[in-house]
Amino acid sequence: MIPIVASLLGTLAQNGLGLLSSAIQAKGKEVVENALGVKISDNPSDAEVAKLRQLQFDHEERLLELGIEKARIEQEELQALLKAQANQEDNVSKRWQADMSSDSWMSKNIRPGTLVYILTAYLLFAGLSAAGIEVNEAYVNLLGQWGMLVMTAYFGGRTVEKVMEMRRKDKE
């Protein structure tokens, strides 16, 4: 946001002109000026603030419409984000289900095998460090991050799979 507009919004909010501030945030200063037929200075004086207060009172309905429109747009963006996230989780579950239905031993066991490998390597590095053998800390950190990622995906993913399965059963 442009610093001048941010300053203006702060001034408006401090002076009880929340509707006007919200409308400017939602649509921009120029749109609000055109809609109300008035020029709003970037740093209004006390006299201008008083005029803006009256302007807000006179055009309260239009300013509320602009604020409601902003809230509607934000709600739509949130719903789209939640839908995309649910779709992504569903796609992961479908991939994992396809792995489990495969005849390949490797595809069925790659996730637990990866988890066992990373934990074993991490414990090996911890044991070497305890025995006084210096291990490059970057490797230990990398394995720790991978371990967290794999555990989150494996255990969190299984939870998502179970929840999705329960939802499907409830719908049927």
Summary of the structure (lengths in Angstrom):
residues: 172
radius of gyration: 28.5
end to end distance: 48.9
largest distance: 78.9
contacts: 421
relative contact order: 0.07
helix: 85%
strand: 0%
